[in-house]
């Protein structure tokens, strides 16, 4: 068996070759326009609990994150919606043993898996916008007790900004163990997306993990980034791509890091709720 570092070197070369092959052959990732044709598999129960996290607290989150959090509440009135921060995360999961000095994103990589391992349910990043209720699509994709959108690039297996798992699920349990082991002799990660490399290692070397992953339907993340791509292009919402039904995509991954204003998002149907301060100002007027 290859060591993890040898696996990384091999995997890095494999990914470069795959990117070149895609360019040479003109290949693209799976079409994002298939949300009305999701595989209709036997549903699997999932705890009705949604985990959202902003380290500094929701009151300090940017408008787009607050709009995303509100979207989960709007579509899931009978689910438990847990909005977490560093002030209350310890009420839900043990945070001991997480490496010190991690940036918020990498600390959240540990938190999401610890929460799902212990409680199950759905983790969504704070900039993940809910467009359709989970009941409409997710249970039929949990045949392996786990779901994540796949192939963010031709050379990566999954995204981790939206994860669903049953408690003590094989994938989240072994993935978390691999992440803990990864840091035993490190003080800095080899790459920003190091959790996805740990996932790839488990899929390559852990038979039970691989079996659970192979049982998970593959749904490309392309459609979930549609709004971001259109904003970058400066596209007109009145002239959508032919054959694309924006209402069919259940989740959109947005961002607070780019210079998109609230009005940009609203043009694409993202709903913002008025803050208390704005409501108070309106009332005073």
HELIX and SHEET records of a PDB file:
HELIX    1   1 UNK A    4  UNK A   25  1                                  22    
HELIX    2   2 UNK A   35  UNK A   37  5                                   3    
HELIX    3   3 UNK A   58  UNK A   60  5                                   3    
HELIX    4   4 UNK A   63  UNK A   75  1                                  13    
HELIX    5   5 UNK A   89  UNK A   91  5                                   3    
HELIX    6   6 UNK A  104  UNK A  119  1                                  16    
HELIX    7   7 UNK A  134  UNK A  136  5                                   3    
HELIX    8   8 UNK A  139  UNK A  141  5                                   3    
HELIX    9   9 UNK A  170  UNK A  182  1                                  13    
HELIX   10  10 UNK A  183  UNK A  185  5                                   3    
HELIX   11  11 UNK A  194  UNK A  205  1                                  12    
HELIX   12  12 UNK A  207  UNK A  214  1                                   8    
HELIX   13  13 UNK A  222  UNK A  225  5                                   4    
HELIX   14  14 UNK A  226  UNK A  233  1                                   8    
HELIX   15  15 UNK A  246  UNK A  248  5                                   3    
HELIX   16  16 UNK A  262  UNK A  267  1                                   6    
HELIX   17  17 UNK A  276  UNK A  284  1                                   9    
SHEET    1   A 5 UNK A  80  UNK A  84  0                                        
SHEET    2   A 5 UNK A  49  UNK A  53  1                                        
SHEET    3   A 5 UNK A 121  UNK A 124  1                                        
SHEET    4   A 5 UNK A 158  UNK A 165 -1                                        
SHEET    5   A 5 UNK A 146  UNK A 150 -1                                        
SHEET    1   B 2 UNK A 128  UNK A 130  0                                        
SHEET    2   B 2 UNK A 251  UNK A 253 -1                                        
END                                                                             
